[in-house]
Amino acid sequence: MPVDENGNGKKRCRRLSVSLFLLLLLALQSALATPLAAMDLMEAYIRARQHDPLFGSYVHEHEASRTLPAQGRSFLLPQIQAYGSESRYYYDNAPSYYRDFDSESLGVSLKQPIFNVSRFYEYRQHKVRKNMGDARFVSAEQDLILRLAEAYFNALAAENLLDLIDAEKRAVLEQREQAKRMFQAGVSTITDVHDADARYDSVLAKEIGARSNCEVKRLALTRIVGNDATGLNPLRDDAPLGLPDPERLETWIEAARENHPLLKSYAYRISYQEAELRKNEGQHWPSLDFVGGYNKTNTNNNLQTNRISYGSVGIQLNLPVFSGGYTVAKVKESRAILEKARMEYENALADITQKLSEAFLAVRDSVSRIDALQTARKSALTSLKSNKMSLLAGMRTTIDVLNAEQDLQDVLIRLLQARYDCLLNSVRLKAYSGTISERDVHEINGWLQTAAAQ
């Protein structure tokens, strides 16, 4: 009886061990499957905001810039200082009525600017710097969307290209096997076999380059999102890739003038330099401060006295007379730097206008190419089908079929590139106009296939 109990106990232990092993295996499979889960554009954007180091640096810069108004406002508020001292006086050589004593002094002083042109414009400068920080942060957000879109769709295009090359490789391999069978049957020449072999080797070489390019593009995306960039959601065939809306370039340029954060940043630089000029000119003006204080001490000119305390209030006037020519030179410098800031704004506007024009024209060109290449794809498919039928009928050779396969492949690659060019240039168009936002990420994300559709 005990033997049976021990045997049953061993069986139960084995069953429990097997169950635990299966549970562990399922958990391991789930863990391994997680990195391979599809990552759409919205998820990539969320990850990029958390992991991209360049954007992270702007986040901290923005936090720092938000403290600037308080710093500038402090120049216009009361300045209060408290002080105190305690000393011991020893007399080595002095009249008899001098005695060693302990000195104590406590006090507080207050200074409130009433009229100070330089301090007022310095306060204005700190507010402008805060606005510049806000504009730079918005620019960083838009730049993140643009960089992410380029990295995501470049990686996706590289994957799609690799898929096309893989399909071409299978098609060429099929033709090579067919050429061998036809040669063995005596209905084709050894030249057809050699042509198929050469084409197959060429496709293999192309595949190596495409695979390497795919890895490079994935690494670029991984750098932004912070983890393995695999399992990207592909672009739907019916994605609404069309002409720019609005269709007038001047409307996009006007939108950039009003919205582009980089242009706003350059405009704030002009405001900052204008305040700098006024601040330096203000050094010619007098300043007026309210001053007050309270002091408690037992010392007067190194002599001990009874404890006394007193307060004081008054108006302090400072009138600059001559500073060695420093103020005049500083004003001239400020005027020159102000003109430089204005020229930098014009240069930034011209640069953005050029980029907008290039993106606008590129979108229109891509749409036209997509329409033409879709027609060319139909023609290439028809040509390939006809060449395959003619090969079986003995009217075409294997090289004719391979050429038709190559023509179709070229059309498909150019169509693929045109679609992604249209998409990315549409993103660039919105980015260069300063109107791109997270809402556009949501919209473009809707153009991707879901995991269920795949």
ZIRAPE-V506045 format. One line per field, one symbol per residue. psi: psi as a letter, one per 40 degrees, with the letter a starting at -180 (. if undefined). burial: # if it has 24 or more other ideal C-beta (glycine too) atoms within 12 Angstrom, else .. A space follows every 50 residues. Layout:
psi = ???
burial = ???
//
This chain:
psi = dddddddddddddddddddddddddddddddddddeihhidddddddddd dhdddddddddddddeeddddddddeiihhhiiiihihhhhdhiidehii ihhihiiiihhhhdhgdddddddddddddddddddddddddddddddddd ddddddddddddddddddddddddddddddddddeeeiiddddddddddd ddddddddddddddddddddddddeeahgifihihidfhghaiihiehdd dddddddddhdddddddddddddddddddddeeeiiihihiiihihifih feihiihiiiiiiahhhhhhdhfeeddddddddddddddddddddddddd ddddddddddddddddddddddddddddddddddddddddddeeeiiddd ddddddddddddddddddddddddddddddddeeeiaddddddddeeiii ddd.
burial = .....................................############. .#..#..#..##..#..#...#..##........................ ..#.#...#.###..################################### ############.##..##.###.##.###.#.....#...##.###.## ..#..##..#...#..##..#####.#.#######...#.#.##....#. .##.###.#########################...#.#.#.#.#.#.#. .............................##..#...#..#..##..##. .##.###.######.##.##..#..##..#..##..##..#....##### #########.##########################...##..##.##.. ....
//
